[in-house]
């Protein structure tokens, strides 16, 4: 009996040892098997590229809209259309309809106080400038909404992209409303002084431009995220953190300088001191703080508004130049291209600004200067995108 139990125990022990040995051999074999590469969802990548190109197209259309808005402002055409309809105004098709629109325009302050001598042909020109600008804005809405509905239905958007699309759609709608709200400020009967010049509120103009710049930057940055994802770059030089911070500060300075330019345009402040680097014969003009209370000078005194724009422009160029000096041979290739582009465009934009001032704000130069600010912002957004994943690891 005992002998039988002993034999069974030995047999069981042998089986356990064999299984343990098989398990060890299996583990060793598994270690030599290379891991399966992660599956790449080629369909998802293709969808991202498609959405990215759509975002890029939208940003291009916003860029054109900003340019058209600048031309409309510089040709003083923005108050020629005195009504607003959501789906678009009916453009006059014959002489009778043109006369009817002209008669509407004659009831408002710009005609009464400034343009009483213009002819019907002159009116047709300023009307068409404003009409093109408005219809281009509506084209942006259509170019955004139709593909957005299709992509959403087909599942092209991830959860984050859906939130971005909703935000962008809201901003486009608000931008259209802000445009009309701005125009209304120039149609109101608030110009009592004979020396008053009928114009839109500089506050609403700056808000309208700021919204356009934010919309453009969001479209562009999201397009870059889809089309050229930023790479992780690791450096042992602590200075890279300063470069990253300064890149974001620079982008903010470019935006702030552009918005200060909207106040210059809204008050025709580019026509008060047409000299550089001094303002007239002095560095600081005597009428810098002429308005009371003092804080009103910042946004309502043409001299102060131009002075602030000069200071912001010089500061922005200085920041960008410092960033370029700090980042030499310390950034990956694409980031280096971006900082070079920002630096070249910053100096070009400054040169355009000074030239526009010295030549008394001709329309072509002033339009180029406004468009230049958007190009500079584009490069600043690109730079921020490239340094987003810049990492510092101590030695």
Secondary structure, DSSP 8 states (H G I E B T S, - for coil): -HHHHHHHHHHHHHHHHHHHHHHHHHHHHHHHS--------HHHHHHHHHHHHHHHHHHHHHHHHHHHHHHHHHTT-TTS-----TT------SHHHHHHHHHHHTTSHHHHHT-TT--HHHHHHHHHHHHHHHHHHHHHHHHHHHHHHHHHHHT---HHHHHHHHHHHHHHHHHHHHHHHHHHHHHSS---STT------HHHHHHHHHHHHHHHHHHHHHHHHHHS----EEES-THHHHHHHHHHHHHHHHHHHHHHHHHHHHTTGGGT---SSSBTTBSS-TTTT-SSSGGGHHHH-HHHHHHHHHHHHHHHHHHHHHHHHHHTTTS-HHHHHHHHHHHHHHHHHHHHHHHHHHTT--HHHHHHHHHHHHHHHHHHHHHHHHTTTEEE---
